[in-house]
Amino acid sequence: MASLDIANVGTFDVNLWTDGTGAPLLFLHGYERHPGGASFLQRLAEQRTVYAPEQPGYGSSTGFEHVQDIPDLILFYRELLRSLGLERIDIIGHSTGGMMAAELAAMSPEAVGKLVLVDPFGLWLDDQPCQDPFGAADAVKAAKWHDVESIPDPEPTIYEHDPADPQGAVFFQAQNLATATKFMWPIADRGLRRRLPYVRAQTLVVNGGSDGLVPTEYAEEFTRLIPNAQLAVIANAGHYPFIEQEDEFLTTVQGFLNGS
């Protein structure tokens, strides 16, 4: 049964969504929000024990004042895994979570089994500039989704509406995006390109073929830079292929995780 608990890791207290049984699987969410008990996570939990932490600085997860740079956040995730008794784990990272998952795999290869990077940020291609994720709302929406007419309302989120706080959702989103800017602006040079060749985990890079935030050329570059990486492009999906094409996403990812 799914649960949402507080995980204490030193000076951090973070929300931790957990569900399922079986081999452990870590999910690291993207730049906008933790997806809560989204359908794709529940279905992953039919085969795995899924751990999905809310990053420090997002929602009510605390301790972000102790994070000065990306290595600080990677050390937090490593300590979180140790606190859960997980010495080695498969990881799915989406968006900025994909960037962090790749960093963790490069810096602590012993902790990462298989690695799935879903529309990951972290690289920049001068000849293929992409949409600013903090730009005008309509432009970002068009870049994020293959079909803007089919955007779920509300989008999967860990946020729970409080009738006594009508502006709570607005503050929640503003806080999350402010946290994201610490690692995403400027995105062009955070050093991940230099570190990706150190990733030793068998890696699957998944890209929504219509993603305007992380176009397929970026996924191809991740695949080129990571040894032993393969690419899967999901048609008719943008930055959230696990929402727009959930069945194909799960078939692709579970086939990779369960393969030899």
C-alpha positions, 0 to 999 in steps of 0.5 A, spaced: 500 500 500 502 506 498 505 511 503 507 518 504 512 519 510 517 523 512 524 521 511 530 524 515 537 524 513 541 529 517 539 536 516 533 534 511 526 532 512 523 530 505 517 527 503 518 520 501 512 516 497 513 509 497 509 503 494 510 496 492 514 490 493 520 487 490 527 489 487 527 497 489 527 502 484 528 510 485 524 515 482 527 522 482 522 527 479 523 533 475 523 540 475 516 542 476 513 538 482 513 531 485 508 527 481 505 524 487 501 517 486 501 518 479 498 512 475 505 510 472 508 510 479 503 505 481 504 501 475 511 501 476 510 499 484 506 492 481 513 489 480 518 493 484 518 497 491 518 504 488 521 510 492 520 517 490 523 522 494 520 530 494 527 533 493 529 538 498 526 545 497 520 542 493 513 542 497 514 541 504 521 538 504 526 541 508 533 542 508 535 546 501 539 551 505 544 546 506 544 545 498 549 550 495 551 546 489 549 539 485 554 535 489 551 537 495 544 534 492 548 528 490 551 527 497 544 527 500 541 522 495 546 517 497 545 518 504 538 517 503 539 511 500 544 509 505 538 511 510 533 506 507 538 500 507 539 500 499 546 499 497 545 498 490 538 500 486 535 501 479 534 509 478 529 512 474 530 520 473 525 525 469 527 532 467 532 535 472 531 528 476 534 525 470 540 530 471 541 528 478 540 521 477 546 521 471 550 525 476 549 520 482 551 514 477 557 518 475 559 520 482 557 513 486 557 508 480 557 502 486 550 505 488 546 505 481 544 498 478 540 500 471 539 507 470 533 510 466 534 518 464 527 520 462 527 527 458 533 529 462 536 536 462 543 537 463 546 539 456 546 544 452 547 544 444 549 551 441 546 549 434 539 546 437 537 551 443 531 549 446 525 552 449 526 556 456 522 552 461 521 558 465 519 562 459 512 565 458 507 560 460 503 558 453 510 557 450 512 552 455 506 549 455 506 548 448 514 545 448 512 541 454 506 537 451 505 533 444 497 535 445 496 541 449 488 539 449 489 533 452 493 535 458 491 532 465 487 537 469 490 537 475 497 534 473 499 529 477 502 532 483 504 531 491 500 537 492 494 537 496 489 542 496 487 546 502 481 550 502 483 555 507 489 557 503 486 558 496 493 561 494 497 555 496 498 551 489 500 558 486 506 558 492 507 551 491 509 552 484 513 558 485 517 555 490 518 549 486 520 553 480 525 557 484 528 551 487 529 549 480 533 555 477 539 553 482 540 547 478 538 549 471 540 557 470 544 557 466 544 550 464 549 551 459 555 549 463 554 545 469 560 540 467 555 534 466 558 533 459 565 532 462 562 527 467 557 522 463 563 518 460 564 516 468 557 513 468 558 505 468 551 503 469 547 500 463 543 506 461 536 507 457 535 514 455 527 515 454 525 521 450 518 524 448 519 525 440 515 532 441 519 534 447 521 542 446 524 543 452 529 537 451 529 535 444 531 528 441 538 531 439 539 532 447 537 525 448 542 523 442 547 526 445 546 523 452 546 516 449 553 518 445 556 520 451 554 515 456 558 508 455 553 502 454 547 507 453 541 506 448 535 510 446 528 510 446 524 515 443 516 515 444 512 518 439 506 523 440 509 525 447 513 531 450 516 532 456 512 527 460 512 521 456 509 517 462 503 521 462 501 522 454 504 515 452 503 511 459 503 504 456 508 505 451 513 508 456 512 502 461 513 497 456 519 500 454 522 502 461 520 495 464 522 491 459 529 495 460 529 494 467 527 486 467 532 485 461 538 481 462 
